[in-house]
Amino acid sequence: MRFDLVDLQLFIAVADQRSITRGAERSHLALASASARIKGLEDALGVALLKRGRRGVELTAAGESLLDHARLVIHQVDAMRGDLAGFASGVRASVHFLANTSGLSEHLPKALAGFLREHRDVAIDIEERESTDIAAAITAGAADLGFAAEHALPDHIERFVFSEDRLTLVTSKRGPFAGRRQIDFQEAGSCEFVGLTSATALQMHISKHAARLGMRPHFRARLRDFDAICRLVSADVGVAVVPEAAARRCARLMPLAMVRLRDAFANRKLVICARSFKALPRPAKMLVEHLRAEAV
């Protein structure tokens, strides 16, 4: 049984769009050609892959299984192309790595720098995502490795703890709660906040929990890094929720008070994760070995 990569890419597009018409457009194929290719896949496999209806298509159980395998195949082909193309530029392999906001800003830079110094023929394509999105991408085979909060991962994803990091409230030395050791996040509901930009993974995580508590925080400013956030907080612009590692680092340089959050969402184990560590390409395995050695 032979599979055409164009057919697999088309099937992924149709499944994502829940429409043969939109899947054909995304794959730059005529509708008649796309329909024939999908029908050819079903005939070759001897099983229906799609349930067709007036509002589009739904995957059958067999279709869900094929989608899972198709994503893995296309990811491996893309990795192969990237690795081979890298020979021309002197970089011979790459690792696709997804990380949450805290990982990118606080926990990974030093470890990744050490790995890249030791392995000059390997490149790391790193992208910021929310932990739940990282879990979905790893499950779908869309990335080699992830750095995420453990609570967001389903049981079938392999992982090991890289570090632990709490979220903590920071305020100026003369600001609200400066004399408190710990609070519930909801107590800060009436405060003005300084936060990350709304598109960042960590801010989305915090916003979700605020919404569950019925909170609607008012943001005086939104910035892209923790140092700038803490500098505004130290100037008494507002309070902020940041990773404890960032808060401790900034508190050594700025007049800040740290207040522990009692909420469960603030307690986070940060993990390196993969669909299967044994099945990773060699460059990704090398990175995993390095990160295991760097884990706290």
N, C-alpha and C positions, 0 to 999 in steps of 0.2 A: 504494500500500500504506500503510495507516494503522496506527499503533501506539497502544494505550491505555496511559497511564502506570501505571494499576493493574495491567495485565498485566505490564509490565516490572518493577514492584516485586515482584509475586508471583513472577515467574521468578527474580529475584535471591534472594528468600527461600527458594524451593525449592532452588536451587542451593547456597546456604549451609548449609541444613539437611540436604541430601541426602534430602529426604522431601517429598512433596506434602502429606501430612497436617500435618507440622510447619510447612511453608511457609505453608499455609492459615491455621493458627493464628496465626502471626506476622503475617500480613497481615489478620487479622480477617475471614476469609472462610469460608463453609461449604465443606466438602470437595468436595461435588458441584459447587459454583460454581467452585472453584479448578481442579478437574480439567477442567471444560468450557473454562475460559479457556486453560489450557495446550494442550489439544487444538485450540482455535481458533487459537492462535499457530502451531502446527505445520501446520495446514491452510493458513493464510494464506501461510506461508513455503514450503510444499511440501517440508518436510524434517523428519525426526525430530530433536527437541532433547534427548530424555531416553531413557535405557535403563532400563526399569522392571524391578525384581526384587523378590524377597521381602524383602530387607533394605533396600529404599529405591530410590533412583534414582541414576544416574550420567549425567553430561553426555556427549553425543556431541560430535564435533569442531564441528558446527554450533552446538550448545548452548554450547560454550566461547566461540565467536566472538560469539554473541548476548549472553552474559553480559558480555563485555568492553565491548561497545557500550552495553548497558543501563545498566551502572554509570556510564559517561560521561554518558549522557542524564540520568539521575536526578541526578547531581552538578550538571550544568549547570542543571537545573530548580530544584534547591535553592538554587544560587547566585543565580539570577534572583529567586526569592522573597525571599531575604535582602536582595539589593540594592534591590528595590522597596519592601520593608517598611522599609528604612532611611531612605527619603525622609521618612517620618512623624516620625522621631526626629532628623532632621538629618544622619544618617550615610548616605551614598548608595551605598556599595559596601563589600564585605568580601572579604578574602583568607583562605582556609583554609590554614594553614601548620603543618606538622609538624616538630618539632625534637627532637634527642636531648638528653640531660641537660647535656652540656658546652655545647652551643649556647645553651640557655636560660639557663644560669647565668653563662657567661663571655663568649661571643662575640657574641651577638645583641642584648642589651638596648640598648647604645649606638646601634647602627645602626638598630634599629627605632624608638627614641625620636626620632632625627633625621627619619626618614621620616614618622612620625605628626605631628610638629610641622609639617612642610611640607605634609602632605595631611590636613587636618582632616575631609575628607568621606569618608575611607577608614578602615575598621576592620580589624584583623587578629585572626582567631580562631586562636590558637596553642595547640598541644597537644603534650605530651611523649610521644614514642614511642621505641622502640629502632630503631636504624638499619635493621635487616632488615625491621621492620614498616613503616617509612617507605617503603622500596623497594616493598613489596607494595602499599601504599596508593596510591603514585604510579602504579604500573603499572595498577592497577585504576581510576584516575581518581577516587579518593575524596578527594583533596586537590589544591590548586593547586600548592603548593611544599613542598619538604622541605629540611631541614638535617641532613646525615647524614655518617657516616664513609664515605669513597669505597669502601673495600674491600667494603662490604656491598651495593653497587649493581650490578645487571646491566648489560651493555654498552648495552642499548637505551635506558636512561634518560639524558637529557641532563643535563649538570652543568658547573659551573665551580668552581674551588677558591676558597673564601672565606678559609680560614686553615689553618695547620698547628698541630697540638697533640699533643704526646707525653703519654702517661700516665707518671707518675713515682711512685716510692715516697717517702713522707715519714716521718721518724722524729724523735723529740726529739733534742736536741743530745747527750744522754747515752744515747740508745737504741741498739738493734742497728743495725749498718751505718752509723752516723753518720760513721765515718771512711772509708767506701768511696765511690768515685765512681760505680760502676755494679755491678749484680748481675743475675743471672737471677732471674726471679720465683719460681722453685721454691725458691731458697735461703731465701725468707721463709716457707716452709710451716709452720715450727714457731712462728712469731711469733703473738702475739695482735693482732687487727686492729680498727680502727675503720672503718666503712664507711657507704655510703649505704643507705637502706631497700631491701629486696630487690626492690620493685616498680619501682624506677627503671631507666631504660634502660641507663645506664652500669654500674650494679651487675650487671645481667643479663649484660652484655658481659664484665665481669671474671670473674664466676662461671663462665661457660661455658669460658673459657680455663683457669681454675683446675681445673675438672673434667677437662679434656683432659690436664692435667699430673698428674692423680691427687691433687690437693690438696683438702683439706677445711678451709679457713680457719676459725678460731674467732674469732667477733666479740664483743668486749666491749661494743660499742655500735653502734647504727645511727642515723644522723641524715639530715636532708633537705638540708643545704647544706654546702658545702666549708669555709666559715669555722668552723662548729661542729666539723666533723671535725678540722680542723687544730688547733683549740684543745685538743681532747682529746689529740691526738697530742703536742702540745708539752708537755702535762702528764704525758707518759710512760705514757699508758693503753694505747697500742698503736701499730702502724704503720698506714699507709693508702696506697691507690693513688688518686691524684687527677690531674686534668689539670695539665700543667706550668704553664699560665697561672694557675690557681688557687694552685698551690704557690708560685710566685714572689711573687704578691700577698700571700699569708699569711706567707711567710717574712720579708717586710719588717716585719711587725708582731709576729711570734711567734718564739720560739727553736726553729726547725725546721732539720733537715738534709734536703736533697734528694738522692736517689740514683737515677741513671738506670737504667731497666730495659732490658736488652738484647733482650728478647723482641720478636718481630715484631708481636704484637698491640698493643704500646704505641706503635707508629709510626702516626700517623693524619693523613690529609689530610681536612679537613672541607669539604664542598662544599654548594652550593646546587643543588638538582636539581628537574627537572620532566619530565613525560612529553614535552612539546614546548614550548619557550619561545615559539615563534612562535604557537602555538595558545592561549596563555593569555588570559584576560579582561584588559581594559585595566588595571584596578587592580593585578592581579598582575604585569603587564609593567612598570608603573611601579615596583613594589617591587623587581623584578629589576634594573632599571636603577640604582636607588639602591644595592642591595647589591653590584653589580659595582663601583661607584665606591668602596665602603667596603672591598672585599676587599683583603687583605694581599698 
